[in-house]
Amino acid sequence: MQFTKEQRVIAEKIKTLKHAAGSHSPSILTLTQQIPNLNINIDACFLSNPYATDLFMDYMKHDLISTQSIRNVLEFYPSQNGVIAEILAQRLGIDKECLFIGNGAIEVIQAILHNFVQHKIIVNIPTFSSYYEFSNAKTEVVFYQLEKDKNFMLDVSSYIEFVKTQKPQSIVIINPNNPNGGYIPYEDLRTIIANLPEVENIIIDESFLHFAFEDDEHKFISYKTLFSEFPNVILIKSMSKDFGIAGIRAGYGIMAKDKVSKLLNNGYLWNSNGLSEYFFRLYAQDTFTNKYESVRKLYIQQTQDFFMRLSEIPQLKIYPSKANFALIEILDWKEDLDFVMTMLIKYGIYIRTCSDKVGLDESFIRLASRSKSENDQIIQALTDVFWHT
């Protein structure tokens, strides 16, 4: 599709902002501030459950806005890390001394990489770039390439053999993986862990686990038993995606007591904010989690239906996903960034380019699932853009 002169100027500004953002994407706020004449209608780049955001907003209006209690949340210090951990530990059913609260999962990732990963770490690619970008300068990062002809799904036996050959101090597995949404079933993941007792740190990032399922009822999956069974397991969880609250920065890590103690003695005393503490206290309430469970299952059903509809577009290859996003190979386009800019400038739909992902080329994008009405608009836009090419 051809751009007008004005649209070409916008496209160049988008390229500049993307380059400045490195291996991540510029936020909508950044885009709209820097390019005021750019209209963004749907954010299908960043990953969150919009129905969960609505649920949180309803509670926040009732608990904080209507009662004026928001002033206390803003004016006074939040509780210390250990206090919030004690509240959350009751919901998770784990020992509070094994729980570290983070200012978003990204802080937990960085804290673990900088404090406990000193030697070699194996990172599967393509994956979330922070696991190799934030590693210590002296840490050797070894990539395990997920194969395209296997839909970027992890081959359990091959992976175990690779790890045993490389003899790393640490490994990291995101499950479901980002950016492809590939999911390792619970028993397969347990097999990997059970066969690698010599690995000091087995880091499992479960940030997208609420979107995964292993039965038709979409029952909730938990890895706390893996942590209880294997002392070398570290669990990392972002709350941004499943609860749709990226703006308040809430995440946690589950790890051995001595690791938590080291982090708490190393400057992470008041690293949470008042709104994230409010969220964690809300998450500990049965009434909230019961309502959340309903919107979680609704979102999974609509997301999987969205993927099915995407797969019917012949110019796209949709890779299997049990997350709230799909890795898509564009079969009839020159490069992903050009496609992303077309969708953004022409249709106001923001999509994630994947050419900056180690292990992928310029033919891939990542598309997040939104509400049903927004997904309908995305399908219509995709149909239209290929109709005009």
Disulfide bonds with the S-S distance in Angstrom:
none
